[in-house]
């Protein structure tokens, strides 16, 4: 008996389907993940580190062959250089929005995130940022999440540690005039005074300054036990070197912007060691199995280079977004944001659960000093 016409047609259709590429047969769901970070300029070490963390996570998600709404998910990272500059950060945000990108990890700098976040909000984009200025999440943007500690935690914990553990009494404060630096320095100053420390001098420098001799000379006369710097490694390293040259024996304190091997590298010689202390959001990652696995995977993917400050948070942010897509069964930004808001994700740097402002409900802080040119965790505080 000859096959019926309908069966012939069905068989022909099946044969054609089997000859198509797998991605076409399965209707692969390709989702771009934008990244905004300083990939060039003075902060490029941190920016490239953030990129490496995000790329590692993208590779892992794609290797796991996850599915969303019954379709295979493939993430594609679109990295953009915001140069740690607010105007460039806004341009990057507009480029990503215009290109249809609906998920972004970054920006890295608070000064970039503040203006760029408005563009992302208007474009309906889900943003996961490590920027620490408290005002960022106070804007009320429903798809903007902070995946690191805020200045309120970083500055306060450094002040507490300085007073209670380092037993300091007199401190000077310098900030770099950025949204990050000013916010961090203010939180440190407030907490320092509340815990019995005397703030003997408050100064500021521009974010492009390289010669800190005038400011440091003025501070030296005030005889502080420590100088707190609200800023980044690009300036903290040279500042530490110039402190040594001027014979200033005060400790150099800071937030997460200092917690990087870049600080020691840019200082040169032995200007950075146990005289430098900093705080970073998150628990001591190498004490947890997830953190150890991340460090091993990062080193394997990056010629045995150790991760710097926030590679782990950019890594976790990509996995967090992918998990939320799965839970939502959709790549619609509103639905993914809702899943992130209501859910919980255990990442390499800790557990991510968000409050009503989309700040982390619990953000432990680790205190670091430096040994052998590398940040060395001392205590979760």
Secondary structure, 3 states (H helix, E strand, C coil): CCCCHHHHHHHHHHHHHHHCCHHHHCCCEEEEEEEEECCCCCCHHHHHHHHHHHHHHHHHHHHHCCEECCEEEEEEEEEEECCCCHHHHHHHHHHHHHCCCCEEEECCCHHHHHHHHHHHHHCCCEEEECCCCHHHHHHCCCCEEECCCCHHHHHHHHHHHHHHCCCCCEEEEEECCCHHHHHHHHHHHHHHHHCCCEEEEEEECCCCCCCCHHHHHHHHCCCCCEEEEECCHHHHHHHHHHHHHCCCCCEEEECCCCCCHHHHHHHCCCCCCCCEEEEEECCCHHHCHHHHHHHHHHHHHCCCCCCCCCHHHHHHHHHHHHHHHHHHCCCCHHHHHHHHHHCCEECCCCEECECCCCCECCCCEEEEEEECCEEEEEEEC
